[in-house]
Amino acid sequence: MRNIRAAKLVDLVVSFADSTQSHHGGVYQAGSWNYHGFRKPRRTGLYVGDRYLPCRTAFDVYGSELPDKIRQIVPDGTRIEEVIDDGKYLYWRALSKNGRARAKRLGLASNAYPKPAVAPEQTGIEIVDFPVDIPTPAPAIWS
């Protein structure tokens, strides 16, 4: 984060902790990130035949991430199966005044941190829709 801030690459960083992998965002909490909420489950990709394609890759390859559209392109009988995640914990961190202003414009909240090893619905945590559709990004590779 220090390098990103120093290079002024971005003003606001948004990241997700994957509940499917039993993550609740402890590393973000330790780094004093802001917790927005738990986003609803949604499609993260699909299987076309035996190959898993993240939504962005499916769009690049087929011009769509929608199963019905892809079925029109691939040979009949090809397996098309959606992959829906369990929802994710959304964390954000502003790296400047501009980043704080952007977080405010996006409607990002700063809520109490969720606890580990407890499903969101068991804690009374509200499951929210993110105010702006930010796709779950592919992992960044840093050298």
C-alpha positions as CSV (number, residue, x, y, z in Angstrom):
1,M,0.0,0.0,0.0
2,R,2.8,2.3,0.8
3,N,4.2,2.0,-2.7
4,I,0.8,2.5,-4.3
5,R,0.2,5.6,-2.2
6,A,3.7,7.0,-2.9
7,A,3.4,6.5,-6.6
8,K,-0.1,8.0,-6.6
9,L,-1.4,5.2,-8.7
10,V,-4.9,5.2,-7.2
11,D,-6.9,7.2,-4.6
12,L,-9.2,4.4,-3.5
13,V,-8.7,0.6,-3.1
14,V,-11.6,-1.8,-2.9
15,S,-11.1,-5.5,-2.1
16,F,-13.2,-8.5,-1.1
17,A,-12.8,-11.3,1.4
18,D,-14.2,-14.5,0.1
19,S,-16.6,-16.2,2.5
20,T,-16.5,-19.3,0.3
21,Q,-12.9,-19.8,1.5
22,S,-13.9,-19.1,5.1
23,H,-12.3,-15.6,5.0
24,H,-13.9,-12.8,6.8
25,G,-11.2,-10.1,6.1
26,G,-9.0,-10.3,9.2
27,V,-6.0,-9.1,7.2
28,Y,-8.0,-6.0,6.1
29,Q,-9.1,-5.4,9.7
30,A,-5.5,-5.7,10.9
31,G,-4.6,-3.1,8.3
32,S,-7.4,-0.7,9.5
33,W,-9.4,-0.9,6.2
34,N,-13.0,0.2,6.3
35,Y,-15.7,-2.5,6.2
36,H,-18.6,-1.7,3.9
37,G,-20.8,-4.8,4.2
38,F,-21.4,-8.3,2.9
39,R,-22.5,-8.3,-0.7
40,K,-25.1,-10.6,-2.0
41,P,-24.1,-13.8,-3.8
42,R,-23.6,-13.5,-7.6
43,R,-22.2,-15.1,-10.7
44,T,-18.4,-15.1,-10.7
45,G,-17.9,-17.3,-13.7
46,L,-19.2,-20.3,-15.5
47,Y,-18.1,-23.7,-16.9
48,V,-18.2,-24.0,-20.7
49,G,-17.5,-27.7,-21.2
50,D,-14.9,-28.6,-18.6
51,R,-13.3,-25.2,-18.6
52,Y,-14.0,-22.7,-15.9
53,L,-14.1,-19.1,-17.2
54,P,-14.4,-16.0,-14.9
55,C,-17.1,-13.7,-16.2
56,R,-14.6,-11.3,-17.7
57,T,-12.9,-14.0,-19.6
58,A,-16.2,-15.4,-20.9
59,F,-17.0,-12.0,-22.2
60,D,-13.7,-11.7,-23.9
61,V,-14.0,-15.1,-25.5
62,Y,-17.8,-15.2,-26.3
63,G,-18.8,-11.5,-26.2
64,S,-21.1,-12.2,-23.2
65,E,-21.0,-13.8,-19.8
66,L,-24.7,-14.8,-20.0
67,P,-25.2,-18.6,-20.3
68,D,-28.1,-18.2,-22.7
69,K,-26.0,-16.1,-25.1
70,I,-23.1,-18.5,-24.9
71,R,-25.4,-21.5,-25.6
72,Q,-26.2,-19.9,-28.9
73,I,-22.5,-19.9,-29.8
74,V,-21.1,-23.2,-28.6
75,P,-22.0,-26.6,-30.0
76,D,-25.3,-28.2,-28.8
77,G,-24.9,-30.3,-25.7
78,T,-21.9,-28.3,-24.4
79,R,-22.1,-28.0,-20.6
80,I,-22.8,-24.4,-19.5
81,E,-23.0,-24.1,-15.8
82,E,-23.0,-20.9,-13.7
83,V,-20.8,-20.5,-10.7
84,I,-22.4,-18.4,-8.0
85,D,-20.3,-17.4,-4.9
86,D,-21.7,-17.2,-1.4
87,G,-21.2,-13.4,-1.2
88,K,-18.2,-11.5,-0.1
89,Y,-17.1,-9.1,2.5
90,L,-16.3,-5.7,1.0
91,Y,-13.4,-3.7,2.4
92,W,-12.1,-0.3,1.2
93,R,-9.3,2.1,1.9
94,A,-8.9,5.7,0.8
95,L,-5.3,6.6,0.1
96,S,-5.9,10.4,-0.2
97,K,-8.5,13.1,0.3
98,N,-9.7,12.4,-3.3
99,G,-10.1,8.7,-2.3
100,R,-12.2,9.7,0.7
101,A,-14.4,11.9,-1.5
102,R,-14.7,9.1,-4.1
103,A,-15.7,6.6,-1.3
104,K,-18.4,9.0,-0.2
105,R,-19.7,9.4,-3.8
106,L,-19.9,5.7,-4.2
107,G,-21.8,5.3,-0.9
108,L,-19.2,3.3,0.8
109,A,-19.9,2.9,4.5
110,S,-17.6,2.3,7.4
111,N,-19.3,-0.4,9.5
112,A,-18.2,-2.6,12.5
113,Y,-15.9,-5.4,11.5
114,P,-17.4,-8.9,11.1
115,K,-16.2,-11.7,13.4
116,P,-14.3,-14.7,12.1
117,A,-16.0,-18.2,11.6
118,V,-19.5,-16.9,11.8
119,A,-21.8,-16.7,8.8
120,P,-23.1,-13.1,8.1
121,E,-26.7,-14.1,8.6
122,Q,-26.0,-15.4,12.1
123,T,-24.5,-12.1,13.2
124,G,-27.3,-9.8,12.1
125,I,-24.9,-8.3,9.5
126,E,-27.0,-6.7,6.8
127,I,-26.4,-8.3,3.4
128,V,-26.1,-5.3,1.0
129,D,-26.0,-4.5,-2.6
130,F,-23.0,-2.5,-3.5
131,P,-24.2,0.9,-4.7
132,V,-22.1,0.7,-7.8
133,D,-21.5,-2.5,-9.7
134,I,-17.8,-3.1,-9.1
135,P,-16.9,-6.5,-10.6
136,T,-14.9,-8.9,-8.5
137,P,-11.4,-8.3,-9.9
138,A,-9.0,-11.0,-11.0
139,P,-6.1,-11.2,-8.6
140,A,-3.3,-8.7,-9.2
141,I,0.2,-10.1,-9.7
142,W,2.9,-8.0,-8.2
143,S,6.5,-8.5,-8.9
